[in-house]
Amino acid sequence: MTDWTDHLNSLANHLWRLSPGCRTGVDPSMVRLVAHRGAHHGQTGNHGDNVLENTLAAFDRCLLHGIWGIELDIHLTLDGEPVVHHDPACGRLFGRPDLVIAETRFDVLQRELPAIPHLQDIIARYGRQLHLMLEIKESWRESPALVPRLQRLLAELVPEKDFHLLSLEPDHLEGFRYLPPTALVDVALTNTKQIVRQNLALGHGAVAGSFALLTPAIVQQLKAAGKQTGTGQVNHPDILNREVNRGVDWIFSDQPLRLQYPEKFR
């Protein structure tokens, strides 16, 4: 998220603590907590922490601390290899804006920035141990190698049970119609009603969005249509209680360790 959306989300995490259900504790076994880009910088209370998002170190923490799932972002390199990185280029995290993933061969990217993992490494290391929420960042219409490449890599995993595909653009998921629709998740930012309409029209299995904008009425509408729901970015234990108590299936968080160990962060 950008700085202003981070600020608004932080404000919402405080204001919504007055909502019904926030003070009612939940059974930990009911919590399907998804670490947004892993458990990375700033999530342990240690200001010297330099673990970067979307890296093996950030995902290893999730495995170590019993987090249910991880959200990660997929881009294709110039030669069609799926790698895990949020941005199209590598300036924000690595100071290399000259390295645009779609314009860089995988061997060059691996040599220059070995911390950026290949999707195959993620599957081998965490498949069936962490639930994989794979965000598709580009269109199958413009990147024809995307669908067959992911289909081969994910062949040993069970859709919905082991992984879901997510996208901010519902059409990006239309190329993956070999998967059951229950494995496809449309993600809303501020366009919640629009995404819900597209989801219902396309028949995808779930909608994820802001906990502040995915209202109880929308959650019930989706549940009535047989859809699953996910909300984020939930960064306070009280908001986690609210979301679980109102029947949300997945809780996405930028601060999963705070939610996993609330007694350490209150």
Steps between C-alpha positions, in 0.01 A plus 500: 500500500603859454574729795151655506324163486729373777394799709130447431529129577676575828224747592230246413671237718453735795152633422343162419603365841167637623312262267297203628702184541835670560510410869371145456790259486519234230619143483854515352422194287239709317754764395640469151762770521678597177829690524498771233835453322620298798609610847744772407659824621347663804285206610706371792534816706871510411584824320823347370304232319591499130303201371348604167151422372448218249826327594574154635600655832158668533318178410722286726379709793142411415584131500692534827216683677211289375337757270232332289583652161711744301406748229760555228521676164590342167679664205651337191859568398597570139545125440170407664610393848257586784674683783368640827512880523230762543618780273570484124852631568747453784560856619287526816650202683840453338597839360512359147233682298697405189395137551149466357392140552318463167811630319755288689595136448468281806871412512589871504240576769622208710859613471427865579227453763511145642250594774217501243373140501371290213146369550635146473711561812192623688298193406782260589565669836146579619253302290248316721654663809380855442192588300614690190303808394659581164424846364510518122644837398473479122252391234510157340385673182828694482721229653402170335769308692339585834222241518688190376804586712296530820294195410816287487645640821177461698414156363588317824287729717123484549309816400308662787650257753864602441477825305283773350567746220421866565485808282393864513383448141237224478582440133856402595348185655292408196801333338508247787164340424661156529481563876175466695338843546529457878878554461459847340486812720413849375663776707344843556672820604249786527289354215328237715155511341647484149716199587204322663295551183780362283553208735134401487493538121816294441425236761831522682498345844596781738543871562764668716511865596537758774340399831360853518340487153387138484193580707293242692229530232752423223647209695152354544421556131812308402435223751146461366650458152734226627813717493787513744634830630828646618573834662813709556708663605406394851778617732339498844387194703162660573429538126601136448234403756241709313580342164492142623180564698323634192590195294792619287702203374851650469669781690776676305750699704812712462575417865428127535732450796313767694179306441659163573651627828268782616627489858842621378372798305216652704 
